[in-house]
Amino acid sequence: MPSTTKQEADAYDQMIDAAAELADLIETGGIAVDEYVLEELTIFLAENAQEIRQMFKKLTHRFP
C-alpha cells in the first residue's frame, strides 16, 4: 500500500470536493450528462485546475 502524507490526502480531498462542486454547477446549469461521464469530466477538470485557471485568465468579458 503506497504511503500518503496528510498534505497529499488533504490535496486529494480538496480535488474531490472541487469535482463535486463542478458536478453540481453542471447539473444546475441544465446540462444533461451521463453520471459516469460527469464524474470523469469533473475529476479531470479538478485535476487540471491550474491549466484551466490559466485559460480563464485570458477572458476579458463576462458572459451571461
CHARMM-style PDB file with segment names, atoms N, HN, CA, C and O in Angstrom:
ATOM      1  N   MET     1       0.839  -1.166   0.000  1.00  0.00      PROA
ATOM      2  CA  MET     1       0.000   0.000   0.000  1.00  0.00      PROA
ATOM      3  C   MET     1       0.894   1.243   0.000  1.00  0.00      PROA
ATOM      4  O   MET     1       1.784   1.367   0.841  1.00  0.00      PROA
ATOM      5  N   PRO     2       0.654   2.180  -0.962  1.00  0.00      PROA
ATOM      6  CA  PRO     2       1.504   3.366  -1.027  1.00  0.00      PROA
ATOM      7  C   PRO     2       1.316   4.274   0.185  1.00  0.00      PROA
ATOM      8  O   PRO     2       0.221   4.403   0.732  1.00  0.00      PROA
ATOM      9  N   SER     3       2.407   4.889   0.575  1.00  0.00      PROA
ATOM     10  HN  SER     3       3.296   4.784   0.130  1.00  0.00      PROA
ATOM     11  CA  SER     3       2.374   5.815   1.701  1.00  0.00      PROA
ATOM     12  C   SER     3       1.890   7.179   1.221  1.00  0.00      PROA
ATOM     13  O   SER     3       2.357   7.692   0.204  1.00  0.00      PROA
ATOM     14  N   THR     4       0.946   7.763   1.965  1.00  0.00      PROA
ATOM     15  HN  THR     4       0.567   7.346   2.791  1.00  0.00      PROA
ATOM     16  CA  THR     4       0.393   9.062   1.615  1.00  0.00      PROA
ATOM     17  C   THR     4       0.537   9.999   2.796  1.00  0.00      PROA
ATOM     18  O   THR     4       0.200   9.651   3.928  1.00  0.00      PROA
ATOM     19  N   THR     5       1.042  11.188   2.521  1.00  0.00      PROA
ATOM     20  HN  THR     5       1.316  11.470   1.601  1.00  0.00      PROA
ATOM     21  CA  THR     5       1.179  12.168   3.590  1.00  0.00      PROA
ATOM     22  C   THR     5      -0.169  12.853   3.832  1.00  0.00      PROA
ATOM     23  O   THR     5      -1.071  12.793   2.997  1.00  0.00      PROA
ATOM     24  N   LYS     6      -0.282  13.494   4.975  1.00  0.00      PROA
ATOM     25  HN  LYS     6       0.451  13.542   5.654  1.00  0.00      PROA
ATOM     26  CA  LYS     6      -1.505  14.228   5.295  1.00  0.00      PROA
ATOM     27  C   LYS     6      -1.735  15.318   4.258  1.00  0.00      PROA
ATOM     28  O   LYS     6      -2.870  15.565   3.850  1.00  0.00      PROA
ATOM     29  N   GLN     7      -0.652  15.973   3.830  1.00  0.00      PROA
ATOM     30  HN  GLN     7       0.270  15.772   4.161  1.00  0.00      PROA
ATOM     31  CA  GLN     7      -0.763  17.030   2.836  1.00  0.00      PROA
ATOM     32  C   GLN     7      -1.314  16.485   1.510  1.00  0.00      PROA
ATOM     33  O   GLN     7      -2.173  17.109   0.887  1.00  0.00      PROA
ATOM     34  N   GLU     8      -0.818  15.327   1.090  1.00  0.00      PROA
ATOM     35  HN  GLU     8      -0.121  14.820   1.597  1.00  0.00      PROA
ATOM     36  CA  GLU     8      -1.306  14.705  -0.141  1.00  0.00      PROA
ATOM     37  C   GLU     8      -2.767  14.295   0.005  1.00  0.00      PROA
ATOM     38  O   GLU     8      -3.558  14.483  -0.919  1.00  0.00      PROA
ATOM     39  N   ALA     9      -3.125  13.743   1.143  1.00  0.00      PROA
ATOM     40  HN  ALA     9      -2.482  13.590   1.894  1.00  0.00      PROA
ATOM     41  CA  ALA     9      -4.502  13.333   1.388  1.00  0.00      PROA
ATOM     42  C   ALA     9      -5.437  14.545   1.395  1.00  0.00      PROA
ATOM     43  O   ALA     9      -6.538  14.483   0.848  1.00  0.00      PROA
ATOM     44  N   ASP    10      -5.004  15.636   2.006  1.00  0.00      PROA
ATOM     45  HN  ASP    10      -4.109  15.686   2.451  1.00  0.00      PROA
ATOM     46  CA  ASP    10      -5.808  16.864   2.035  1.00  0.00      PROA
ATOM     47  C   ASP    10      -5.987  17.432   0.626  1.00  0.00      PROA
ATOM     48  O   ASP    10      -7.077  17.876   0.265  1.00  0.00      PROA
ATOM     49  N   ALA    11      -4.917  17.416  -0.162  1.00  0.00      PROA
ATOM     50  HN  ALA    11      -4.032  17.056   0.132  1.00  0.00      PROA
ATOM     51  CA  ALA    11      -4.987  17.913  -1.536  1.00  0.00      PROA
ATOM     52  C   ALA    11      -5.960  17.066  -2.356  1.00  0.00      PROA
ATOM     53  O   ALA    11      -6.731  17.598  -3.155  1.00  0.00      PROA
ATOM     54  N   TYR    12      -5.922  15.755  -2.156  1.00  0.00      PROA
ATOM     55  HN  TYR    12      -5.296  15.323  -1.507  1.00  0.00      PROA
ATOM     56  CA  TYR    12      -6.844  14.863  -2.868  1.00  0.00      PROA
ATOM     57  C   TYR    12      -8.285  15.151  -2.455  1.00  0.00      PROA
ATOM     58  O   TYR    12      -9.174  15.215  -3.304  1.00  0.00      PROA
ATOM     59  N   ASP    13      -8.516  15.324  -1.172  1.00  0.00      PROA
ATOM     60  HN  ASP    13      -7.794  15.273  -0.482  1.00  0.00      PROA
ATOM     61  CA  ASP    13      -9.864  15.634  -0.686  1.00  0.00      PROA
ATOM     62  C   ASP    13     -10.371  16.947  -1.275  1.00  0.00      PROA
ATOM     63  O   ASP    13     -11.543  17.051  -1.638  1.00  0.00      PROA
ATOM     64  N   GLN    14      -9.501  17.945  -1.373  1.00  0.00      PROA
ATOM     65  HN  GLN    14      -8.549  17.861  -1.079  1.00  0.00      PROA
ATOM     66  CA  GLN    14      -9.883  19.228  -1.958  1.00  0.00      PROA
ATOM     67  C   GLN    14     -10.231  19.064  -3.433  1.00  0.00      PROA
ATOM     68  O   GLN    14     -11.175  19.683  -3.924  1.00  0.00      PROA
ATOM     69  N   MET    15      -9.473  18.237  -4.137  1.00  0.00      PROA
ATOM     70  HN  MET    15      -8.706  17.734  -3.738  1.00  0.00      PROA
ATOM     71  CA  MET    15      -9.748  17.985  -5.546  1.00  0.00      PROA
ATOM     72  C   MET    15     -11.101  17.309  -5.715  1.00  0.00      PROA
ATOM     73  O   MET    15     -11.866  17.674  -6.608  1.00  0.00      PROA
ATOM     74  N   ILE    16     -11.406  16.329  -4.869  1.00  0.00      PROA
ATOM     75  HN  ILE    16     -10.785  16.033  -4.144  1.00  0.00      PROA
ATOM     76  CA  ILE    16     -12.693  15.634  -4.942  1.00  0.00      PROA
ATOM     77  C   ILE    16     -13.838  16.588  -4.600  1.00  0.00      PROA
ATOM     78  O   ILE    16     -14.893  16.531  -5.231  1.00  0.00      PROA
ATOM     79  N   ASP    17     -13.646  17.458  -3.614  1.00  0.00      PROA
ATOM     80  HN  ASP    17     -12.789  17.504  -3.101  1.00  0.00      PROA
ATOM     81  CA  ASP    17     -14.661  18.457  -3.266  1.00  0.00      PROA
ATOM     82  C   ASP    17     -14.916  19.398  -4.439  1.00  0.00      PROA
ATOM     83  O   ASP    17     -16.065  19.725  -4.736  1.00  0.00      PROA
ATOM     84  N   ALA    18     -13.854  19.832  -5.103  1.00  0.00      PROA
ATOM     85  HN  ALA    18     -12.921  19.567  -4.862  1.00  0.00      PROA
ATOM     86  CA  ALA    18     -13.995  20.713  -6.256  1.00  0.00      PROA
ATOM     87  C   ALA    18     -14.741  20.005  -7.385  1.00  0.00      PROA
ATOM     88  O   ALA    18     -15.578  20.612  -8.053  1.00  0.00      PROA
ATOM     89  N   ALA    19     -14.441  18.733  -7.597  1.00  0.00      PROA
ATOM     90  HN  ALA    19     -13.761  18.240  -7.055  1.00  0.00      PROA
ATOM     91  CA  ALA    19     -15.134  17.959  -8.629  1.00  0.00      PROA
ATOM     92  C   ALA    19     -16.625  17.867  -8.316  1.00  0.00      PROA
ATOM     93  O   ALA    19     -17.452  17.975  -9.221  1.00  0.00      PROA
ATOM     94  N   ALA    20     -16.973  17.671  -7.061  1.00  0.00      PROA
ATOM     95  HN  ALA    20     -16.301  17.583  -6.326  1.00  0.00      PROA
ATOM     96  CA  ALA    20     -18.382  17.599  -6.667  1.00  0.00      PROA
ATOM     97  C   ALA    20     -19.080  18.936  -6.899  1.00  0.00      PROA
ATOM     98  O   ALA    20     -20.225  18.971  -7.349  1.00  0.00      PROA
ATOM     99  N   GLU    21     -18.395  20.031  -6.595  1.00  0.00      PROA
ATOM    100  HN  GLU    21     -17.465  20.002  -6.229  1.00  0.00      PROA
ATOM    101  CA  GLU    21     -18.977  21.354  -6.832  1.00  0.00      PROA
ATOM    102  C   GLU    21     -19.161  21.612  -8.326  1.00  0.00      PROA
ATOM    103  O   GLU    21     -20.167  22.189  -8.740  1.00  0.00      PROA
ATOM    104  N   LEU    22     -18.195  21.188  -9.131  1.00  0.00      PROA
ATOM    105  HN  LEU    22     -17.378  20.719  -8.796  1.00  0.00      PROA
ATOM    106  CA  LEU    22     -18.335  21.310 -10.584  1.00  0.00      PROA
ATOM    107  C   LEU    22     -19.523  20.498 -11.092  1.00  0.00      PROA
ATOM    108  O   LEU    22     -20.267  20.959 -11.958  1.00  0.00      PROA
ATOM    109  N   ALA    23     -19.699  19.311 -10.567  1.00  0.00      PROA
ATOM    110  HN  ALA    23     -19.095  18.937  -9.864  1.00  0.00      PROA
ATOM    111  CA  ALA    23     -20.828  18.467 -10.974  1.00  0.00      PROA
ATOM    112  C   ALA    23     -22.149  19.151 -10.631  1.00  0.00      PROA
ATOM    113  O   ALA    23     -23.079  19.147 -11.437  1.00  0.00      PROA
ATOM    114  N   ASP    24     -22.234  19.732  -9.448  1.00  0.00      PROA
ATOM    115  HN  ASP    24     -21.479  19.735  -8.793  1.00  0.00      PROA
ATOM    116  CA  ASP    24     -23.442  20.462  -9.054  1.00  0.00      PROA
ATOM    117  C   ASP    24     -23.704  21.629 -10.000  1.00  0.00      PROA
ATOM    118  O   ASP    24     -24.842  21.845 -10.417  1.00  0.00      PROA
ATOM    119  N   LEU    25     -22.665  22.378 -10.339  1.00  0.00      PROA
ATOM    120  HN  LEU    25     -21.740  22.202 -10.000  1.00  0.00      PROA
ATOM    121  CA  LEU    25     -22.799  23.507 -11.240  1.00  0.00      PROA
ATOM    122  C   LEU    25     -23.313  23.061 -12.604  1.00  0.00      PROA
ATOM    123  O   LEU    25     -24.220  23.677 -13.164  1.00  0.00      PROA
ATOM    124  N   ILE    26     -22.738  22.004 -13.128  1.00  0.00      PROA
ATOM    125  HN  ILE    26     -22.002  21.504 -12.673  1.00  0.00      PROA
ATOM    126  CA  ILE    26     -23.151  21.489 -14.437  1.00  0.00      PROA
ATOM    127  C   ILE    26     -24.593  21.011 -14.385  1.00  0.00      PROA
ATOM    128  O   ILE    26     -25.369  21.302 -15.295  1.00  0.00      PROA
ATOM    129  N   GLU    27     -24.962  20.292 -13.350  1.00  0.00      PROA
ATOM    130  HN  GLU    27     -24.331  20.055 -12.611  1.00  0.00      PROA
ATOM    131  CA  GLU    27     -26.328  19.782 -13.231  1.00  0.00      PROA
ATOM    132  C   GLU    27     -27.332  20.913 -13.071  1.00  0.00      PROA
ATOM    133  O   GLU    27     -28.393  20.877 -13.694  1.00  0.00      PROA
ATOM    134  N   THR    28     -27.027  21.917 -12.254  1.00  0.00      PROA
ATOM    135  HN  THR    28     -26.165  21.947 -11.748  1.00  0.00      PROA
ATOM    136  CA  THR    28     -27.964  23.029 -12.066  1.00  0.00      PROA
ATOM    137  C   THR    28     -28.007  23.931 -13.293  1.00  0.00      PROA
ATOM    138  O   THR    28     -28.954  24.698 -13.463  1.00  0.00      PROA
ATOM    139  N   GLY    29     -27.001  23.846 -14.140  1.00  0.00      PROA
ATOM    140  HN  GLY    29     -26.231  23.222 -14.001  1.00  0.00      PROA
ATOM    141  CA  GLY    29     -26.992  24.594 -15.393  1.00  0.00      PROA
ATOM    142  C   GLY    29     -27.867  23.975 -16.458  1.00  0.00      PROA
ATOM    143  O   GLY    29     -28.006  24.519 -17.553  1.00  0.00      PROA
ATOM    144  N   GLY    30     -28.457  22.835 -16.137  1.00  0.00      PROA
ATOM    145  HN  GLY    30     -28.344  22.393 -15.247  1.00  0.00      PROA
ATOM    146  CA  GLY    30     -29.377  22.189 -17.064  1.00  0.00      PROA
ATOM    147  C   GLY    30     -28.717  21.370 -18.151  1.00  0.00      PROA
ATOM    148  O   GLY    30     -29.356  21.030 -19.147  1.00  0.00      PROA
ATOM    149  N   ILE    31     -27.453  21.051 -17.973  1.00  0.00      PROA
ATOM    150  HN  ILE    31     -26.935  21.328 -17.164  1.00  0.00      PROA
ATOM    151  CA  ILE    31     -26.756  20.238 -18.976  1.00  0.00      PROA
ATOM    152  C   ILE    31     -26.941  18.765 -18.610  1.00  0.00      PROA
ATOM    153  O   ILE    31     -26.560  18.329 -17.524  1.00  0.00      PROA
ATOM    154  N   ALA    32     -27.523  18.020 -19.525  1.00  0.00      PROA
ATOM    155  HN  ALA    32     -27.832  18.374 -20.407  1.00  0.00      PROA
ATOM    156  CA  ALA    32     -27.763  16.598 -19.289  1.00  0.00      PROA
ATOM    157  C   ALA    32     -26.517  15.806 -19.674  1.00  0.00      PROA
ATOM    158  O   ALA    32     -26.107  15.793 -20.835  1.00  0.00      PROA
ATOM    159  N   VAL    33     -25.930  15.154 -18.689  1.00  0.00      PROA
ATOM    160  HN  VAL    33     -26.264  15.165 -17.747  1.00  0.00      PROA
ATOM    161  CA  VAL    33     -24.716  14.371 -18.912  1.00  0.00      PROA
ATOM    162  C   VAL    33     -24.861  13.054 -18.152  1.00  0.00      PROA
ATOM    163  O   VAL    33     -25.345  13.023 -17.020  1.00  0.00      PROA
ATOM    164  N   ASP    34     -24.441  11.989 -18.785  1.00  0.00      PROA
ATOM    165  HN  ASP    34     -24.049  12.015 -19.704  1.00  0.00      PROA
ATOM    166  CA  ASP    34     -24.424  10.691 -18.125  1.00  0.00      PROA
ATOM    167  C   ASP    34     -23.640  10.800 -16.820  1.00  0.00      PROA
ATOM    168  O   ASP    34     -22.612  11.475 -16.769  1.00  0.00      PROA
ATOM    169  N   GLU    35     -24.113  10.150 -15.781  1.00  0.00      PROA
ATOM    170  HN  GLU    35     -24.949   9.602 -15.822  1.00  0.00      PROA
ATOM    171  CA  GLU    35     -23.496  10.239 -14.456  1.00  0.00      PROA
ATOM    172  C   GLU    35     -22.016   9.864 -14.475  1.00  0.00      PROA
ATOM    173  O   GLU    35     -21.200  10.543 -13.851  1.00  0.00      PROA
ATOM    174  N   TYR    36     -21.662   8.794 -15.181  1.00  0.00      PROA
ATOM    175  HN  TYR    36     -22.325   8.242 -15.687  1.00  0.00      PROA
ATOM    176  CA  TYR    36     -20.272   8.357 -15.261  1.00  0.00      PROA
ATOM    177  C   TYR    36     -19.425   9.397 -15.983  1.00  0.00      PROA
ATOM    178  O   TYR    36     -18.329   9.727 -15.528  1.00  0.00      PROA
ATOM    179  N   VAL    37     -19.917   9.910 -17.093  1.00  0.00      PROA
ATOM    180  HN  VAL    37     -20.806   9.641 -17.462  1.00  0.00      PROA
ATOM    181  CA  VAL    37     -19.196  10.914 -17.867  1.00  0.00      PROA
ATOM    182  C   VAL    37     -19.021  12.184 -17.032  1.00  0.00      PROA
ATOM    183  O   VAL    37     -17.949  12.790 -17.040  1.00  0.00      PROA
ATOM    184  N   LEU    38     -20.069  12.586 -16.314  1.00  0.00      PROA
ATOM    185  HN  LEU    38     -20.939  12.094 -16.308  1.00  0.00      PROA
ATOM    186  CA  LEU    38     -19.987  13.765 -15.463  1.00  0.00      PROA
ATOM    187  C   LEU    38     -18.914  13.595 -14.396  1.00  0.00      PROA
ATOM    188  O   LEU    38     -18.146  14.521 -14.135  1.00  0.00      PROA
ATOM    189  N   GLU    39     -18.856  12.432 -13.784  1.00  0.00      PROA
ATOM    190  HN  GLU    39     -19.480  11.680 -13.996  1.00  0.00      PROA
ATOM    191  CA  GLU    39     -17.841  12.180 -12.765  1.00  0.00      PROA
ATOM    192  C   GLU    39     -16.437  12.254 -13.357  1.00  0.00      PROA
ATOM    193  O   GLU    39     -15.556  12.900 -12.790  1.00  0.00      PROA
ATOM    194  N   GLU    40     -16.228  11.600 -14.483  1.00  0.00      PROA
ATOM    195  HN  GLU    40     -16.943  11.075 -14.944  1.00  0.00      PROA
ATOM    196  CA  GLU    40     -14.909  11.613 -15.130  1.00  0.00      PROA
ATOM    197  C   GLU    40     -14.527  13.028 -15.555  1.00  0.00      PROA
ATOM    198  O   GLU    40     -13.384  13.446 -15.369  1.00  0.00      PROA
ATOM    199  N   LEU    41     -15.478  13.764 -16.123  1.00  0.00      PROA
ATOM    200  HN  LEU    41     -16.406  13.425 -16.273  1.00  0.00      PROA
ATOM    201  CA  LEU    41     -15.209  15.123 -16.580  1.00  0.00      PROA
ATOM    202  C   LEU    41     -14.842  16.041 -15.426  1.00  0.00      PROA
ATOM    203  O   LEU    41     -13.861  16.779 -15.516  1.00  0.00      PROA
ATOM    204  N   THR    42     -15.604  16.011 -14.351  1.00  0.00      PROA
ATOM    205  HN  THR    42     -16.401  15.412 -14.278  1.00  0.00      PROA
ATOM    206  CA  THR    42     -15.353  16.919 -13.245  1.00  0.00      PROA
ATOM    207  C   THR    42     -14.053  16.582 -12.510  1.00  0.00      PROA
ATOM    208  O   THR    42     -13.357  17.483 -12.043  1.00  0.00      PROA
ATOM    209  N   ILE    43     -13.731  15.320 -12.406  1.00  0.00      PROA
ATOM    210  HN  ILE    43     -14.297  14.588 -12.785  1.00  0.00      PROA
ATOM    211  CA  ILE    43     -12.449  14.945 -11.798  1.00  0.00      PROA
ATOM    212  C   ILE    43     -11.303  15.419 -12.686  1.00  0.00      PROA
ATOM    213  O   ILE    43     -10.303  15.936 -12.188  1.00  0.00      PROA
ATOM    214  N   PHE    44     -11.445  15.245 -13.992  1.00  0.00      PROA
ATOM    215  HN  PHE    44     -12.257  14.825 -14.397  1.00  0.00      PROA
ATOM    216  CA  PHE    44     -10.423  15.724 -14.922  1.00  0.00      PROA
ATOM    217  C   PHE    44     -10.233  17.232 -14.781  1.00  0.00      PROA
ATOM    218  O   PHE    44      -9.102  17.711 -14.703  1.00  0.00      PROA
ATOM    219  N   LEU    45     -11.333  17.979 -14.747  1.00  0.00      PROA
ATOM    220  HN  LEU    45     -12.252  17.590 -14.811  1.00  0.00      PROA
ATOM    221  CA  LEU    45     -11.252  19.433 -14.617  1.00  0.00      PROA
ATOM    222  C   LEU    45     -10.603  19.835 -13.293  1.00  0.00      PROA
ATOM    223  O   LEU    45      -9.773  20.744 -13.260  1.00  0.00      PROA
ATOM    224  N   ALA    46     -10.971  19.172 -12.220  1.00  0.00      PROA
ATOM    225  HN  ALA    46     -11.645  18.433 -12.247  1.00  0.00      PROA
ATOM    226  CA  ALA    46     -10.399  19.483 -10.912  1.00  0.00      PROA
ATOM    227  C   ALA    46      -8.903  19.150 -10.873  1.00  0.00      PROA
ATOM    228  O   ALA    46      -8.114  19.898 -10.295  1.00  0.00      PROA
ATOM    229  N   GLU    47      -8.521  18.046 -11.476  1.00  0.00      PROA
ATOM    230  HN  GLU    47      -9.162  17.438 -11.945  1.00  0.00      PROA
ATOM    231  CA  GLU    47      -7.105  17.657 -11.501  1.00  0.00      PROA
ATOM    232  C   GLU    47      -6.262  18.627 -12.317  1.00  0.00      PROA
ATOM    233  O   GLU    47      -5.062  18.770 -12.081  1.00  0.00      PROA
ATOM    234  N   ASN    48      -6.889  19.287 -13.270  1.00  0.00      PROA
ATOM    235  HN  ASN    48      -7.863  19.172 -13.462  1.00  0.00      PROA
ATOM    236  CA  ASN    48      -6.180  20.193 -14.171  1.00  0.00      PROA
ATOM    237  C   ASN    48      -6.545  21.651 -13.902  1.00  0.00      PROA
ATOM    238  O   ASN    48      -6.526  22.481 -14.811  1.00  0.00      PROA
ATOM    239  N   ALA    49      -6.874  21.953 -12.664  1.00  0.00      PROA
ATOM    240  HN  ALA    49      -6.890  21.279 -11.925  1.00  0.00      PROA
ATOM    241  CA  ALA    49      -7.334  23.288 -12.282  1.00  0.00      PROA
ATOM    242  C   ALA    49      -6.321  24.376 -12.627  1.00  0.00      PROA
ATOM    243  O   ALA    49      -6.713  25.460 -13.058  1.00  0.00      PROA
ATOM    244  N   GLN    50      -5.037  24.112 -12.447  1.00  0.00      PROA
ATOM    245  HN  GLN    50      -4.719  23.231 -12.097  1.00  0.00      PROA
ATOM    246  CA  GLN    50      -4.018  25.128 -12.732  1.00  0.00      PROA
ATOM    247  C   GLN    50      -4.046  25.537 -14.209  1.00  0.00      PROA
ATOM    248  O   GLN    50      -4.017  26.725 -14.531  1.00  0.00      PROA
ATOM    249  N   GLU    51      -4.103  24.561 -15.084  1.00  0.00      PROA
ATOM    250  HN  GLU    51      -4.127  23.596 -14.822  1.00  0.00      PROA
ATOM    251  CA  GLU    51      -4.125  24.851 -16.518  1.00  0.00      PROA
ATOM    252  C   GLU    51      -5.415  25.572 -16.898  1.00  0.00      PROA
ATOM    253  O   GLU    51      -5.394  26.503 -17.703  1.00  0.00      PROA
ATOM    254  N   ILE    52      -6.522  25.149 -16.329  1.00  0.00      PROA
ATOM    255  HN  ILE    52      -6.539  24.392 -15.675  1.00  0.00      PROA
ATOM    256  CA  ILE    52      -7.818  25.766 -16.628  1.00  0.00      PROA
ATOM    257  C   ILE    52      -7.836  27.202 -16.125  1.00  0.00      PROA
ATOM    258  O   ILE    52      -8.339  28.094 -16.809  1.00  0.00      PROA
ATOM    259  N   ARG    53      -7.296  27.429 -14.941  1.00  0.00      PROA
ATOM    260  HN  ARG    53      -6.888  26.705 -14.386  1.00  0.00      PROA
ATOM    261  CA  ARG    53      -7.204  28.786 -14.394  1.00  0.00      PROA
ATOM    262  C   ARG    53      -6.445  29.698 -15.360  1.00  0.00      PROA
ATOM    263  O   ARG    53      -6.858  30.834 -15.592  1.00  0.00      PROA
ATOM    264  N   GLN    54      -5.342  29.208 -15.920  1.00  0.00      PROA
ATOM    265  HN  GLN    54      -5.006  28.285 -15.731  1.00  0.00      PROA
ATOM    266  CA  GLN    54      -4.561  29.997 -16.873  1.00  0.00      PROA
ATOM    267  C   GLN    54      -5.383  30.334 -18.120  1.00  0.00      PROA
ATOM    268  O   GLN    54      -5.293  31.447 -18.637  1.00  0.00      PROA
ATOM    269  N   MET    55      -6.172  29.392 -18.596  1.00  0.00      PROA
ATOM    270  HN  MET    55      -6.245  28.488 -18.176  1.00  0.00      PROA
ATOM    271  CA  MET    55      -7.017  29.643 -19.771  1.00  0.00      PROA
ATOM    272  C   MET    55      -8.051  30.720 -19.475  1.00  0.00      PROA
ATOM    273  O   MET    55      -8.279  31.606 -20.298  1.00  0.00      PROA
ATOM    274  N   PHE    56      -8.677  30.650 -18.308  1.00  0.00      PROA
ATOM    275  HN  PHE    56      -8.493  29.930 -17.639  1.00  0.00      PROA
ATOM    276  CA  PHE    56      -9.730  31.601 -17.961  1.00  0.00      PROA
ATOM    277  C   PHE    56      -9.180  32.987 -17.656  1.00  0.00      PROA
ATOM    278  O   PHE    56      -9.907  33.971 -17.788  1.00  0.00      PROA
ATOM    279  N   LYS    57      -7.935  33.092 -17.258  1.00  0.00      PROA
ATOM    280  HN  LYS    57      -7.344  32.293 -17.151  1.00  0.00      PROA
ATOM    281  CA  LYS    57      -7.335  34.398 -17.008  1.00  0.00      PROA
ATOM    282  C   LYS    57      -7.322  35.241 -18.271  1.00  0.00      PROA
ATOM    283  O   LYS    57      -7.320  36.470 -18.202  1.00  0.00      PROA
ATOM    284  N   LYS    58      -7.314  34.587 -19.421  1.00  0.00      PROA
ATOM    285  HN  LYS    58      -7.316  33.588 -19.477  1.00  0.00      PROA
ATOM    286  CA  LYS    58      -7.272  35.295 -20.696  1.00  0.00      PROA
ATOM    287  C   LYS    58      -8.616  35.921 -21.056  1.00  0.00      PROA
ATOM    288  O   LYS    58      -8.671  36.800 -21.917  1.00  0.00      PROA
ATOM    289  N   LEU    59      -9.692  35.489 -20.420  1.00  0.00      PROA
ATOM    290  HN  LEU    59      -9.647  34.775 -19.722  1.00  0.00      PROA
ATOM    291  CA  LEU    59     -11.013  36.040 -20.717  1.00  0.00      PROA
ATOM    292  C   LEU    59     -11.118  37.454 -20.170  1.00  0.00      PROA
ATOM    293  O   LEU    59     -10.780  37.713 -19.015  1.00  0.00      PROA
ATOM    294  N   THR    60     -11.586  38.356 -21.004  1.00  0.00      PROA
ATOM    295  HN  THR    60     -11.861  38.145 -21.943  1.00  0.00      PROA
ATOM    296  CA  THR    60     -11.728  39.740 -20.558  1.00  0.00      PROA
ATOM    297  C   THR    60     -13.188  40.150 -20.446  1.00  0.00      PROA
ATOM    298  O   THR    60     -13.485  41.196 -19.868  1.00  0.00      PROA
ATOM    299  N   HSD    61     -14.088  39.374 -20.971  1.00  0.00      PROA
ATOM    300  HN  HSD    61     -13.847  38.524 -21.441  1.00  0.00      PROA
ATOM    301  CA  HSD    61     -15.508  39.700 -20.952  1.00  0.00      PROA
ATOM    302  C   HSD    61     -16.273  38.629 -20.192  1.00  0.00      PROA
ATOM    303  O   HSD    61     -16.020  37.434 -20.349  1.00  0.00      PROA
ATOM    304  N   ARG    62     -17.199  39.068 -19.377  1.00  0.00      PROA
ATOM    305  HN  ARG    62     -17.404  40.039 -19.249  1.00  0.00      PROA
ATOM    306  CA  ARG    62     -18.037  38.115 -18.640  1.00  0.00      PROA
ATOM    307  C   ARG    62     -19.309  37.882 -19.444  1.00  0.00      PROA
ATOM    308  O   ARG    62     -20.016  38.829 -19.789  1.00  0.00      PROA
ATOM    309  N   PHE    63     -19.589  36.651 -19.733  1.00  0.00      PROA
ATOM    310  HN  PHE    63     -19.015  35.881 -19.453  1.00  0.00      PROA
ATOM    311  CA  PHE    63     -20.776  36.299 -20.496  1.00  0.00      PROA
ATOM    312  C   PHE    63     -21.908  35.950 -19.555  1.00  0.00      PROA
ATOM    313  O   PHE    63     -21.686  35.386 -18.483  1.00  0.00      PROA
ATOM    314  N   PRO    64     -23.143  36.292 -19.963  1.00  0.00      PROA
ATOM    315  CA  PRO    64     -24.287  35.997 -19.074  1.00  0.00      PROA
ATOM    316  C   PRO    64     -24.516  34.529 -18.859  1.00  0.00      PROA
ATOM    317  OT1 PRO    64     -25.438  34.146 -18.139  1.00  0.00      PROA
TER     318      PRO     64
END
